[in-house]
Structures are given as C-alpha cells and as structure tokens.
C-alpha cells in the first residue's frame, strides 16, 4: 500500500503540473516560466512527500486527516503568497 500511495501522489503532482503546461498551449492568459514550474514542482512534491511520510508515522485516522488539512493549508497559503503576494508589502497611502 505504501508504494501505491507514493505512486498516486507523484501521479497527481505530475497531472497538476500538466494543467498549466497544456493551458499555455491554448491561451495567453497562462504564462508560466521554467522557474514557475520548478517552484511549483518543489512545493507540490514537498507537500506530497510530507503527507506520505506523515501517513506512515501516524496511525490515528483523526490525526492523519487534521495534519493533512493543516499541511494543505500551508501549501495554499504559500501558493497564494507566491502568486499575488497577499502577505507582502503593506499598502502605502498617499
């Protein structure tokens, strides 16, 4: 089961990275650079592997779900920060 879980995680990550790659072929609205793909891959793989290792170590289903949600929330906050800078520079008033 552990091997198949890791295979599923990697497959989902590759699928998620293919979405913007395919979208770039059909529209100019999606413009990712190689750096964007590298950063996204690092974020997704580190999140997926963290969840995989956490699932191996923690046996209680309740804690697995809570920690998975927590890890995914961290991923989404990092992704949002990198995309639009929601925590970045303060609004300067004139």
C-alpha positions as CSV (number, residue, x, y, z in Angstrom):
1,X,0.0,0.0,0.0
2,X,2.9,2.4,0.8
3,X,4.3,2.1,-2.7
4,X,1.0,2.6,-4.4
5,X,0.2,5.7,-2.2
6,X,3.6,7.2,-3.3
7,X,2.8,6.4,-6.9
8,X,-0.6,8.0,-6.6
9,X,0.9,11.2,-5.0
10,X,3.5,11.5,-7.7
11,X,0.9,10.9,-10.5
12,X,-1.4,13.6,-9.1
13,X,1.5,16.1,-8.8
14,X,2.5,15.4,-12.5
15,X,-1.1,15.8,-13.5
16,X,-1.4,19.2,-11.6
17,X,1.8,20.4,-13.3
18,X,0.4,19.4,-16.7
19,X,-2.6,21.6,-16.3
20,X,-0.8,25.0,-16.8
21,X,1.5,23.4,-19.4
22,X,-1.5,22.4,-21.5
23,X,-3.3,25.7,-20.8
24,X,-0.3,27.6,-22.1
25,X,-0.8,26.0,-25.5
26,X,-4.3,27.3,-25.9
27,X,-4.4,30.7,-24.2
28,X,-2.1,33.7,-23.4
29,X,-3.7,34.0,-20.0
30,X,-1.4,31.4,-18.5
31,X,2.2,32.4,-18.8
32,X,4.5,30.2,-16.6
33,X,8.2,30.3,-17.0
34,X,10.5,27.4,-16.3
35,X,11.2,28.9,-12.8
36,X,7.4,28.8,-12.1
37,X,7.3,25.1,-13.0
38,X,10.3,24.4,-10.8
39,X,8.9,26.2,-7.8
40,X,5.5,24.6,-8.2
41,X,7.1,21.1,-8.5
42,X,9.2,21.7,-5.4
43,X,6.1,22.9,-3.4
44,X,3.9,20.1,-4.6
45,X,6.5,17.3,-4.2
46,X,7.5,18.5,-0.7
47,X,3.8,18.7,0.3
48,X,3.1,15.3,-1.2
49,X,6.1,13.6,0.4
50,X,5.4,15.3,3.8
51,X,1.8,13.9,3.7
52,X,3.1,10.5,2.6
53,X,5.7,10.3,5.5
54,X,3.1,11.6,8.0
55,X,0.7,8.9,6.9
56,X,3.4,6.3,7.6
57,X,4.2,7.6,11.0
58,X,0.7,8.5,12.4
59,X,-1.7,5.7,12.9
60,X,-4.8,7.5,14.1
61,X,-7.2,8.5,11.3
62,X,-8.4,11.6,13.1
63,X,-4.8,13.0,13.4
64,X,-4.0,12.0,9.8
65,X,-6.9,14.0,8.5
66,X,-6.2,17.0,10.7
67,X,-2.5,17.1,9.8
68,X,-3.2,16.6,6.1
69,X,-5.6,19.6,6.2
70,X,-3.0,21.6,8.0
71,X,-0.3,20.8,5.5
72,X,-2.6,21.5,2.6
73,X,-3.5,24.9,4.2
74,X,0.2,25.8,4.4
75,X,0.6,24.8,0.7
76,X,-2.3,27.0,-0.3
77,X,-1.0,30.0,1.7
78,X,2.4,29.7,0.2
79,X,1.0,29.3,-3.3
80,X,-1.2,32.4,-2.8
81,X,1.7,34.4,-1.5
82,X,3.9,33.5,-4.4
83,X,1.1,34.2,-6.9
84,X,-0.2,37.5,-5.7
85,X,1.8,38.5,-2.6
86,X,-1.1,38.6,-0.1
87,X,1.2,38.9,2.9
88,X,3.8,41.0,1.2
89,X,4.3,44.7,1.2
90,X,1.9,46.9,3.1
91,X,-0.4,49.2,1.2
92,X,1.1,52.7,1.0
93,X,-1.3,55.5,1.4
94,X,-0.7,58.8,-0.4
